[in-house]
Amino acid sequence: MSADNIKGLLLALFSSLFIGASFIVKKKGLKKAGASGVRAGVGGYSYLLEPLWWAGIITMIVGEVANFAAYAFAPAILVTPLGALSIIISAVLAHIMLREKLHIFGILGCILCVVGSTTIVLHAPPEGQIESVTEVWDLATEPAFLLYAAVVLAAAFVLIVRFVPQYGQTHIMVYIGICSLVGSLSVMSVKALGIALKLTFSGMNQLVYPQTWVFSFVVISCIVTQMNYLNKALDTFNTAVVSPIYYTMFTSLTILASVIMFKDWDRQNLTQIVTEMCGFVTILSGTFLLHKTKDMVDGLPPHLPIRLPKHADEDGFSTEGIPLRSAADGIPLKSPRATDSFRSS
């Protein structure tokens, strides 16, 4: 591995560690705030006064900054799939700190993610040498990538205008499709901006080039759009369903965009490319297995609806103590309050 690839790898691992830990710290902060005030799930904002929640936010920001920096040193085909490691860290810490049961198949999913990540790391292409942001601009304005960007923007526009109003609340692929399509462009822009900042810090000022500011504008626009529709997806559908599908589509499209724009595979032979794809499929398998079994206890299958009922909290329970019915199998679910009142009677 090249020196830049090693730097990018270490930053990506550092990012996964902090992002994975941030979910646990934020959840502990939400629980602590909910014990003394109105829960966030029912519209409360007492968590804004909880230092532990802010510690989780700061941890997440540190992780995202590290992830941003990783793209400046290593190709997206190396950095993006390693995001799955944050899922492992989150699952393991939840098992230790939150007493959330990690099923045996969840452990197997974690192992698959590690094996797949290792495979990609060992066969990742070296980062191309770029001396100016104008070189990145030349890559971004080549016909192949312009065609890809045009197709992505057209598809996202059609989804937003035509499908969101009619199918957004019932078809999970609408929101996730928009997030993934726009997200692939945001990663390419983040990488371009990261390269510009890396060169600037090394003494070659790239802020004087208008292309740097164009990439900055694209980054902000794409991320705002991406976060908007990702929040809609998480608010409408179950997280256990959204996360693996979004990870799969986003990572696949990002790798495709990187291959087209930065020509990552031009520096590799067929064996390396196939091995990388096998590693990616292994990560996908581990991610799906980990999410599929996150709610399994003592070998019983989970009974989570794909679409979250209105006013349900993140665990799928009604906050008013009203029994909910799974859309998938019709099995009634009781809220903790309803269960407690039943036991006390």
Salt bridges, closest charged atoms under 4 A:
GLU50 OE2 - LYS32 NZ 3.90
GLU100 OE2 - LYS27 NZ 2.85
GLU127 OE2 - LYS191 NZ 2.65
GLU142 OE1 - LYS263 NZ 2.56
ASP264 OD1 - ARG267 NH2 3.22
ASP295 OD2 - LYS294 NZ 3.43
ASP313 OD2 - ARG39 NH2 3.31
GLU314 OE2 - LYS27 NZ 3.89
ASP329 OD2 - HIS303 ND1 2.94
